[in-house]
Amino acid sequence: MAGEEWNCFTLKQYVDAIFSEKDKAVTAAVQEVNARLNALNEAREQRADEIRVYLPREEFNRAHEGLIEKVDALTKQVYIVVGSMAVVYLILHFLGAKP
């Protein structure tokens, strides 16, 4: 509008054009923010679903303690068997038997 005289009509057109551009920019920004918020909501819902299927810590600790006890018991049994075999080997060795 350079070189034109300003009057009420031209000023109104100029202001309306600026507001129209700003309105389009705001609408685009709102759509972008809504898309980001929707993506965040989906990620939050997915995380909540994952948390629901996780094993509670107390239950894990109980099961883990049970496994530790079983491994310790099996380890003791292995040591007993290995020790017994060593004793049998030593007895047979002193008796003169060939392995």
C-alpha positions as CSV (number, residue, x, y, z in Angstrom):
1,M,0.0,0.0,0.0
2,A,3.0,2.2,-0.4
3,G,2.3,5.4,-2.4
4,E,-1.4,5.2,-1.7
5,E,-3.3,7.6,0.5
6,W,-4.6,6.1,3.7
7,N,-8.3,6.4,4.4
8,C,-10.7,4.4,6.7
9,F,-11.4,1.8,4.0
10,T,-7.7,1.2,3.1
11,L,-6.7,1.1,6.7
12,K,-9.5,-1.4,7.5
13,Q,-8.3,-3.6,4.6
14,Y,-4.7,-3.4,5.8
15,V,-5.6,-4.3,9.4
16,D,-7.9,-7.1,8.2
17,A,-5.1,-8.5,6.1
18,I,-2.7,-8.4,9.0
19,F,-5.2,-10.0,11.3
20,S,-6.0,-12.7,8.7
21,E,-2.3,-13.6,8.5
22,K,-1.9,-13.6,12.2
23,D,-5.0,-15.8,12.6
24,K,-3.6,-18.3,10.1
25,A,-0.3,-18.4,12.0
26,V,-2.1,-18.9,15.3
27,T,-4.3,-21.6,13.8
28,A,-1.2,-23.4,12.5
29,A,0.6,-23.1,15.9
30,V,-2.5,-24.4,17.7
31,Q,-2.6,-27.4,15.4
32,E,1.1,-28.1,15.9
33,V,0.7,-27.8,19.7
34,N,-2.3,-30.1,19.6
35,A,-0.4,-32.7,17.5
36,R,2.5,-32.6,20.1
37,L,0.1,-32.9,23.0
38,N,-1.6,-35.9,21.3
39,A,1.8,-37.5,20.8
40,L,2.7,-36.9,24.5
41,N,-0.7,-38.3,25.6
42,E,-0.1,-41.5,23.5
43,A,3.4,-41.9,25.0
44,R,2.0,-41.4,28.5
45,E,-0.7,-44.0,27.9
46,Q,1.8,-46.4,26.5
47,R,4.0,-45.9,29.6
48,A,1.0,-46.4,31.9
49,D,0.2,-49.7,30.0
50,E,3.8,-50.8,30.4
51,I,3.8,-50.0,34.1
52,R,0.7,-52.0,34.7
53,V,2.4,-55.2,33.4
54,Y,5.6,-54.8,35.4
55,L,6.1,-57.1,38.3
56,P,5.8,-55.3,41.6
57,R,9.1,-55.0,43.5
58,E,7.9,-56.9,46.5
59,E,6.9,-59.9,44.4
60,F,10.2,-59.8,42.5
61,N,12.1,-59.7,45.8
62,R,10.2,-62.7,47.2
63,A,10.8,-64.8,44.0
64,H,14.4,-63.7,43.9
65,E,15.0,-64.8,47.5
66,G,13.4,-68.2,46.7
67,L,15.8,-68.6,43.7
68,I,18.8,-67.7,45.8
69,E,17.8,-70.3,48.4
70,K,17.4,-72.9,45.7
71,V,20.8,-72.1,44.1
72,D,22.5,-72.2,47.6
73,A,20.9,-75.6,48.3
74,L,22.0,-77.0,44.9
75,T,25.5,-75.5,45.4
76,K,25.8,-77.3,48.8
77,Q,24.6,-80.6,47.2
78,V,27.3,-80.2,44.5
79,Y,29.9,-79.6,47.1
80,I,28.8,-82.6,49.1
81,V,28.9,-84.8,46.0
82,V,32.3,-83.5,44.9
83,G,33.7,-84.0,48.4
84,S,32.3,-87.5,48.6
85,M,33.9,-88.3,45.3
86,A,37.2,-87.0,46.5
87,V,36.9,-89.1,49.7
88,V,36.1,-92.2,47.6
89,Y,39.0,-91.5,45.3
90,L,41.4,-91.1,48.2
91,I,40.2,-94.3,49.8
92,L,40.5,-96.2,46.6
93,H,44.0,-94.7,46.0
94,F,45.2,-95.8,49.4
95,L,43.8,-99.2,48.9
96,G,45.7,-99.5,45.7
97,A,42.9,-99.5,43.2
98,K,43.6,-98.0,39.8
99,P,41.1,-95.4,38.7
